[in-house]
Amino acid sequence: MTEQNNILIIGAFDRYNYGDLLFPLVIEAQLSTYGRPYEVSYFGIISSDLSALGGKPTADIRAFYRRCDESTGHTSIVVAGGEAVAVTWSSLLLALNKTFKRTHRFHHHLNKIVDLNAFARRMLHGRTALPFVFTNSDFPRINRVIFNSLGGSELDPSIFSRYPALQDKLRQVDYFAVRDNATQLNLANQDIKTLLYPDSAILMSKFFPNAVLIERVSPAVRNYVAEKQGTYVFFQIKNNHAKNNENRIAQQLNAIAQESGMHLCLCPIGKALNHDDHLALQRIAPLLAHPCTVFDDVSIWDIMYLIANAGVYIGTSLHGAITAMSYAVPYVGVAVPKLNSYLQTWGVAGINGIVALDGISEGFRQALRVDRTALHQSKEKQLKAAEESFQQISQLVFP
């Protein structure tokens, strides 16, 4: 009798943030290509159902622990991606609890009095020192622990002194793939070996080409793309980067529209706490002197389709830029260091780094000059590398 293959996929799928919701979709789609039977389950910190937006429903962390404790057959955990190494319980509680978020400015002082991570761990029913760092020793019934597409370009070395067991635990992970050079170097400095592969979300165009997306998007998005395909600029920005900079950003977007004649499409990618793109776009739109379309209630399919058919993508979102890469659309990364690290590792020459807010229009001009053949070659290179990573993962989850 063949042993049941169980795959427990855990990550931040319990909040509306585009990149986090992509991971389980792509992981499941790629694992299904190997023709091996398996049972997959999805877990966040809290139970959620964002299926109306394109996400996977999740069970909560207590259900995850129960599955780990009671599992039979061959069971693997896949930490789906993101900044999982440095995520603390307190940072997750900030994203999930508005009351706790209001205390954020005082956390430096509060931590001197009370261990906020321990407090948040109790609130969220955690069992490990850090939410997404564990090994077979934590869960004896688990056969493999796999870290997929992890980022840590801004990893603070002090986390290893704050959590003394962290270094040893990361060395015990069965498969550890990171998504950029800076992350790999930061971990190598702690004598932690990793493999370097592009973010697995790059595979989205393989599984969700335009012919698939058009059947999943809203009528408003479908009609917009049908009318303006390739002639609009997709723009997104995280709220904390837009605060007090709305006029500067509007000036840059107005210059782009004036020079190029392209339409401006403003669309949020992250609505979770600490992202709040929609709030930023609502403040910027009235300042624009040229026609623009502002989307608000969008699914991940709407976002994907709008970026896939844009003339240029501009934004602070790492997974917005990765979407553009996957569909060979020119991109302009803005302001965010982890996006800069990724573009430096995988980006096309000329647009392989971020620009400052005042450099958005020049970044746009540079993106228009990029050779389309180079964009397609970069896409194919990343797709091939991501498939190579999954081939190794498949050998662990399907013994």
C-alpha positions, 0 to 999 in steps of 0.5 A: 500500500502506497504511503499517503503524501501530506503537504502542509503549506503555511504562510501569511495567507490569512490577510489580503496581500497579493504576494502572500496569496500567490504562494499557495496557488503556484506551489499547488499548481507546480506540485500537481505537474509531477503526477503524484497523489498528495493531500494539501492543507493550508494554514495561516496564523488565523483561520480565513477565507479569502477565496472570493479574492482568489486566495486559499482558505486557511486553518489557524495555527492551532489546527496546524500544530494538531496536524503536525502532532497527529499526522500519519503517512509521509508529511512535509511542511512547506513554509511558502515564502516571504520574510519568514526567518525574521517574522516574530509573533509580535510583528504578526499580531501587528498585522492582524490586530488593530488595537495592538498596532496602535501601540507600535510607536511605543514598542521600543520602550515596552520591550524593555518592560515586557517581552512583546514577542512572548506576549504576542505568542501567547495571544496567537497560541504559538508553540515555537519561539518564532512563528515560521521557524521549526524543524523535525525536532519540534514536530517528530511526526513531520518528515521534511521541512522545506523553506521556499522562496525566502527573503531576508535582504534586510535581516538584522544579525541581532536576531540571532543573539535574541533567539540563540536557537535560530542559527541551529534550527535554520541549519537543520531545514531539509531544503532552504531556497532564498530569492536574492543574493543579499539574503543568501549572503546574510545567512552565509555570514551566520554559516547557514547554507542556502540555495538561490532561486527566483521567487516561485511566484515567477511561475504564475504566467505558466499556469495563469496565462491571459486566456485563463485570467480573462475568465477570472477577472471582474467585468470592469477590469476585463473591459478596461484591458480590452480598451487600453491593452498595452497603453496604460501604466499600472501604478501602486505604492505602499501607504507609508511611502506615499505619506506626505509625498503625494504631491511629489508622486503626482508630479511624477505621474503627470510627467509620465502621462504628459510625455507618453500619452499613456493612461494611468491605472492606479490599483492597490496590491496590498490592503493588509495592515502595514500595506494599505495601498488603497489609502495612498492611491485615494490621496494621489488620484485627485492630484493628477492632471491627466485621466486616470482609472482607480481600481479598488475592490480587486481580486488577485486575478484582477491585479495579475491581469492588469499588470500582465497587460500594462505598458509599464508596471511602477510600484513598491510591491516586490510581487508586483514587479515579479508579476511584470517579470513573469509576463515580460512587462517593463517594470520600475521598482520604487523605494523598497530595499527588498525590491532593490535586492531582488531586482539586482539579482534577477532584473534586466540591465537598465531596470535592475534596481529601484528608483527614488520617488523623484526618479519615477518618471526617469525610471519610466523612460528607462523601462520603455527603452529596455529591449523586449527580447531581454525581458522575455529571456529573463522571464524564461531564465527565471521560469527554468530556475524556479522549475529546477527548485521545485524538482528538488522539492518534489523529490523530498515531498514525494519519496 
